[in-house]
Amino acid sequence: MAFGKVWKGSVLAQITPSHVGLLRVKLSDYPALLEDFGSVRIGINPIDNPDGPLGFFYPILINHETGGTYYALDTACRHAGCVVPPYDPFSDAIICPCHGSGYAIDGSVLNGPTVSPLFRYPITFDGVDTLTVELPGLGYRVDSSLVQSADVPMLRLDFPTFENVEYEVKFRERMGDDWTITPFGLSPDNPPDMLSMIADGSPATVFVNRTSPTGFYTAAIKLIDLTEG
């Protein structure tokens, strides 16, 4: 929970030359996106007022028009930077709570004072249940190394973090397996009994028990549903 909102999923770091992060959203986790003109607002930084997020990243607004047409929009109003709410099908608009700027379901301008549309992220739909959104600046790398001096086999994971973002460690033994949450510790001398941590923006180091001779680890960012908040 964060500010009364339930965590709904996670985004896995997939580093690319442009440091683009890939956010994968399952439609089955968000029933509104299964409906025409449905809209959800999800993020990695919480918000407590319309002025902006408590961190670097604004929430992402995902709108379903009809059929397989989806839009992923930055919720930063282009007038004064306030956080816009989800699309309202009754008024057929996204209305900024600060100064009344209006945007269409695709982020285009309906009325001022804004003169620029909401920033639109690249988004693809697999035709079944998954949307993939490309988010500039969210990609990061996780480096791992063996801890030789530990009483039990351990791995050390090092990765950069973003402020006020919650992280968890996930593991899968084979590429086709589902990811599972793995406990971790902040020191090789302490038992790995943490399931998540909220970062302060400085580089993080965590330690996990090596329970399998092979496998894949990742530091995953937890998502928060900000549709109503």
C-alpha positions in Angstrom: 0.0 0.0 0.0 1.1 3.6 -0.6 -1.1 6.5 0.2 -4.0 4.1 0.5 -3.5 2.7 -3.0 -2.8 -1.0 -3.7 0.3 -2.0 -5.6 -0.8 -3.6 -8.9 2.3 -5.0 -10.6 5.9 -4.4 -11.5 8.1 -3.2 -14.3 11.4 -5.0 -15.0 14.5 -3.2 -16.0 15.5 -4.0 -19.6 18.5 -1.9 -20.6 18.8 -0.5 -24.1 21.3 2.0 -25.6 18.8 4.8 -25.1 18.0 3.7 -21.5 14.4 3.1 -22.3 12.4 1.1 -19.7 9.7 -1.3 -20.8 6.5 -1.2 -18.8 4.3 -4.3 -19.4 0.7 -3.9 -18.3 -1.8 -6.9 -18.3 -5.3 -5.8 -19.2 -6.7 -8.5 -17.0 -5.2 -6.6 -14.0 -7.1 -3.4 -14.9 -10.7 -4.2 -15.9 -11.3 -0.6 -17.0 -8.9 -1.2 -19.9 -11.0 -4.0 -21.2 -13.9 -1.6 -21.8 -14.1 1.0 -24.6 -13.1 4.4 -23.4 -11.6 3.0 -20.2 -8.7 4.8 -18.5 -6.3 4.0 -15.7 -3.5 6.1 -14.1 -0.5 4.1 -12.9 2.9 5.2 -11.6 6.1 4.5 -9.7 6.2 7.7 -7.7 3.2 8.5 -5.4 1.4 11.8 -5.6 -0.4 13.6 -2.8 -1.7 16.7 -4.6 -2.1 17.8 -8.3 1.1 19.9 -8.3 3.3 16.9 -9.1 4.7 13.5 -8.1 6.8 12.8 -5.0 9.8 12.0 -7.2 11.1 12.2 -10.8 8.3 10.3 -12.7 4.8 11.5 -13.4 2.1 8.9 -13.5 1.3 7.3 -16.8 -2.2 7.5 -18.2 -3.3 4.5 -20.3 -6.5 5.0 -22.3 -8.4 2.5 -24.3 -10.4 4.0 -27.2 -12.0 1.1 -29.1 -10.8 -2.3 -30.4 -7.1 -2.5 -30.2 -6.4 1.2 -30.0 -4.6 2.3 -26.8 -2.8 5.4 -25.8 0.0 5.9 -23.1 0.2 9.5 -22.0 2.4 11.5 -19.6 0.1 13.0 -17.0 2.1 16.3 -16.8 -0.2 19.0 -18.0 1.7 21.0 -20.6 0.4 24.3 -19.2 1.8 24.4 -15.7 2.9 20.8 -14.9 0.0 19.7 -12.8 -1.0 16.0 -12.7 -4.0 15.4 -14.9 -6.6 12.8 -14.0 -7.8 9.8 -16.0 -10.0 10.3 -19.1 -13.6 10.9 -18.2 -16.0 9.3 -20.8 -18.9 11.4 -19.6 -17.3 14.7 -20.4 -15.2 13.1 -23.2 -12.1 14.8 -22.0 -9.1 14.8 -19.6 -9.5 18.0 -17.6 -6.6 19.4 -15.6 -7.7 20.1 -12.0 -5.4 23.2 -11.8 -6.5 25.5 -14.6 -9.0 23.6 -16.7 -7.0 22.6 -19.7 -8.8 19.9 -21.7 -7.3 17.0 -23.6 -8.9 14.3 -25.8 -8.5 10.6 -25.1 -5.4 10.6 -27.3 -3.8 13.5 -25.5 -4.6 16.2 -28.1 -5.7 19.6 -27.0 -9.4 20.4 -26.7 -9.2 23.7 -24.9 -6.7 26.0 -23.2 -4.9 27.5 -21.5 -2.6 24.7 -22.7 -1.4 25.0 -26.3 0.5 21.7 -26.4 -0.8 18.1 -26.3 0.1 15.6 -23.5 3.4 13.7 -24.3 2.6 10.3 -25.8 4.7 7.3 -25.2 5.1 4.5 -27.7 2.7 1.6 -26.9 2.1 -1.8 -28.4 -0.7 -4.3 -27.8 0.0 -8.1 -28.3 -3.6 -8.6 -29.3 -4.3 -10.8 -26.2 -3.7 -9.3 -22.8 -0.5 -7.3 -22.6 0.4 -3.7 -23.4 4.1 -2.7 -23.6 4.9 1.0 -23.0 8.4 2.5 -23.7 9.5 4.9 -21.0 12.6 7.1 -21.7 14.9 7.4 -18.8 13.6 4.3 -16.9 16.0 1.7 -18.2 18.8 0.6 -15.8 21.3 -2.1 -15.3 21.6 -4.7 -12.5 25.1 -6.0 -11.9 25.7 -9.3 -10.0 28.7 -10.9 -8.3 29.3 -13.9 -6.0 30.0 -13.3 -2.3 32.7 -15.8 -1.6 33.0 -15.2 2.2 29.4 -15.9 3.0 28.5 -18.9 5.1 25.9 -19.8 2.5 26.2 -19.1 -1.3 25.0 -15.5 -1.9 24.8 -13.1 -4.8 25.4 -9.3 -4.5 23.2 -7.2 -6.8 24.1 -3.6 -7.5 21.8 -1.2 -9.4 20.9 2.5 -9.6 17.7 3.7 -8.0 15.1 6.5 -8.4 13.9 8.6 -5.4 10.7 7.5 -3.7 10.5 4.3 -5.8 9.9 0.9 -4.2 11.9 -2.0 -5.4 11.7 -5.8 -5.0 14.1 -8.6 -6.2 12.7 -11.2 -8.5 14.1 -14.6 -9.7 13.4 -17.2 -12.3 15.4 -20.3 -12.9 14.7 -20.6 -16.7 13.7 -18.0 -19.3 10.2 -19.4 -19.7 9.4 -19.5 -15.9 7.4 -16.9 -14.1 9.2 -14.4 -11.9 9.0 -15.0 -8.2 9.7 -12.5 -5.4 12.9 -13.3 -3.6 13.9 -12.0 -0.1 17.0 -10.0 0.2 19.2 -8.3 2.8 21.3 -5.1 2.8 24.4 -6.9 4.1 25.9 -10.4 3.6 26.0 -10.7 7.4 22.2 -10.1 7.9 19.5 -12.6 6.9 17.8 -11.9 3.6 14.4 -11.1 5.1 13.3 -8.0 3.2 10.7 -8.2 0.4 10.9 -4.6 -0.8 12.6 -1.3 -0.1 11.9 2.4 -0.9 14.9 4.0 -2.4 16.3 7.5 -1.9 17.9 7.8 -5.3 21.4 6.6 -4.4 22.9 3.4 -5.8 21.6 0.2 -4.0 23.4 -3.0 -3.0 21.4 -6.0 -1.9 22.2 -9.6 -1.1 20.2 -12.8 -1.9 20.8 -16.4 -1.1 21.8 -18.4 -4.2 19.3 -21.2 -4.1 19.9 -22.5 -7.6 23.1 -23.0 -9.6 21.5 -21.2 -12.6 18.9 -18.6 -12.9 18.1 -14.9 -13.5 17.7 -12.1 -11.1 16.3 -8.6 -11.6 15.5 -5.6 -9.5 11.9 -4.8 -10.2 10.1 -1.5 -9.7 6.7 -1.8 -8.1 3.7 -0.1 -9.7 1.0 1.8 -7.9 -2.6 2.3 -9.1 -3.2 6.1 -9.0 -6.5 6.1 -10.9 -8.5 7.5 -8.1 -5.8 9.2 -6.1 
